[in-house]
Structure formats: structure tokens, C-alpha cells
């Protein structure tokens, strides 16, 4: 069976974004149950030279729905600003990314096959096909930032496990 561009992008992105939405909910519940201000998490870093939790969550949206929007436009650039979003606003950003992914049709995404996508970073421009960009750039970045956000919540005492990260599994019906 061939795997489609929709399956390797939207289906995988939705699984991860849904997992992130779930562990963000658990994080907020943990804060509420333990009288912790969730805003104390937003600027948390695993190490001083790493970007904060807020950036990790923004990047989850950027490397999922934002990646597909970049493919559609033929150009993708990393975000240049770090808006001061609250914990709840970060949850909404993830919910909006999930809704945007769910709104994409299989036909729309399949039409991107073979399309050229330019990754622009400053003066650098890297050419990709849609498939190469989504599978070798966006998907690894999505997992990196989702994992880093998960790890930050774990360092703050949120009781999460691997199952929280995985999101909804695609079990045989």
C-alpha cells in the first residue's frame, strides 16, 4: 500500500498536535490543583541557551499547520518574533492549528505532491519538494519542539507519561 502525502503530513501532524493539546490540558490542571501559576511555565527553559516553553508551543503550530501553509505558498520561513502569549493563549494556538489541520482535505494536500518549497532563513534559501520539506524538515522539527515542551512540563512536576505525548493512536479497526 502506498502512503500518501496527506497521511505522512496531516495525519501525523494531527496525532502529535492532539497529544500536545492533551498534555497542555494536563499541565493546566496540574497548576490549578497545586496552586501554581501556569504563567510561571511559559518562559521556562531546559537550559539557559535553549528557547522557552512558549517558543516550543508556537513552533508546534508553525511546523504543523504552518508547514502546510508554507507548502501551499511555496515558501516557508521560521518565525521571527516571540509573541508574549499566555499559557491559555498557547493552548488556543494549538487548538487553532488542530482545527486548521482538520479542515484540510486529502485532495488539497495530495495536490502539493512534487511542488517546490523554498525554506528561507535570512539570506539563505534551501529548495525542497513538498514531500522532502514535510518529511525531512517539518516533521522532525514538530517532534523536537513537542518533546521539548513535554520535557519542560515534566520538569515542572506535571505527571505525564509517554502515552500523553503519543496522542491518538491509529489502531486497526
N, C-alpha and C positions, 0 to 999 in steps of 0.2 A: 504494500500500500504506500503510495506517495504521501508525503506530508506537505501540506500547503503552506504558503506564506502566512495566511491567516492563522493557521494552527501554531506555527513557530513564533508568531508575534502576539497577536491579540489574545489567543488562548493562554499562552504562557504569561503574558503581562498581567492578565486578569487574575490568574492564580496568585501571583506574587502581590499585586496591589490589594487583593482581598485579604491576604494574610497580613499585610501591613495595616490595613484598616482595622482588622481584628486585634492585633497587638497594641495598636494605639488606643483602642477602646479599653483594653485590659489595663493599659498604663494609666489612663484617666481614672478608672475605677480604683486602682491601687492608690493613687494620690488622694482621692476622695475618702477612701476607707481609712487612710493613715494620716489624715490632716497634713498632706504635703501639697504645696503649691505646684501645680503642673508647670507653671511658668519657670520654675527652677530647673526644669529639664531642657527647655528649649535651647539654651546656649551651652549645654553640656558637651564636652569633647572627651574622647577616649584618651587623647594625648594632646599636649599643647599645640603641636603643629598640624593637627587634623581639624577639619571644619566641623562645626557644631551640629547637634541633632537637627536643628531647623534646616540646615543645608541638606542633610541626608534625606529628610522627608520631601523637601522641594525637588530634590534630584530623582526621587522615586516617580514623581509625577512627570518630570522632564524627560526621563528615559523610558517612559511607557507611552502614555498618550502623546507627549511632546515629540517623541521619536517618530511616531506615525504621522504626526502633523508635519514634521520636518521632511519625511519621505514624500509626502504629498506635495509639499512646496519645492522639493528638490534641493533643499539646503537645511542644515542643522548646525546650530551653534550652541555652545554651553551658555548657561545663564550668566549674566554679567553682574547681577545685583543679588543681594541677600535681604529681601524684604523682612521687616520685623514682625513676622506672623506669630500669633499666639498658638498655644497648643491646640485649642479648639479650631483655629483657622487652618492649622496644618491638617487636622482631621478632615476639614471641609475640602481642602485641596486634594487630598487622596480620594475622597468620595466623588469629587468632580471628575478626577482622572478616571476612576472606575466607571462612572456614568458615560463619559466620553468614549471609553473603550467599548462598552456595551452597545453604544449607538452605531459603531462601525459595522458595515455589512461585509460579509465574506467576499462578495463581488467587488466591492470598492477596494479592499485590501489586495485581493488577487490581481487587480489591475496594476498594482505597483511593481509586479514582478519584472525584474530587469531594468527598472528605472534608475537613472543616475541620481545619486545623492552626494552632495558636496558637504563635508564636515569642515566648517570654518572656525578657526581659533586664532584670533589676532590676524596676522598676515598669512598664516598657514592655511592651506586648503588641501584636503585629502579626498580624493574621489572614491566612491563606493558604488556598488549596485545596492538596490533596496535590501536584497537578501543579505549581502555581506555586511551592510551597516547594521541592520536589525540584529543579526545573529552574532557578529563579532564585536560590535561596539555597544549597542544599546542594552542587549540582554545581560552581558557581563556587568555593565555599569548599574543596571537596575538591581541586580543581586548584590553587588558590592554595597550600594547605599542602603538597601533594605536590611542587609545583615548588620551594617554599622549602626543603624537606628535601633534594631533589635538589641544589639550588644549594649548600647547606651542605656536602654530601658532596664536591661538585666543588671547593669552596674548600679542603677538607682533602686534596686530591690524588687522590681516588678517580677512576679512569679510567672515567668514564661518558659515554655519548653519548645522543642523542635516543631511539634505539631502546630503551635501558634504561628510559627514562621511559614510553614508549608502552604497554608491556605487550603482551599477546597481541592481535594484530590480528584482526579478523573478516573474513577473506578469503572470497571467493566459493568455494563448494565445487564 
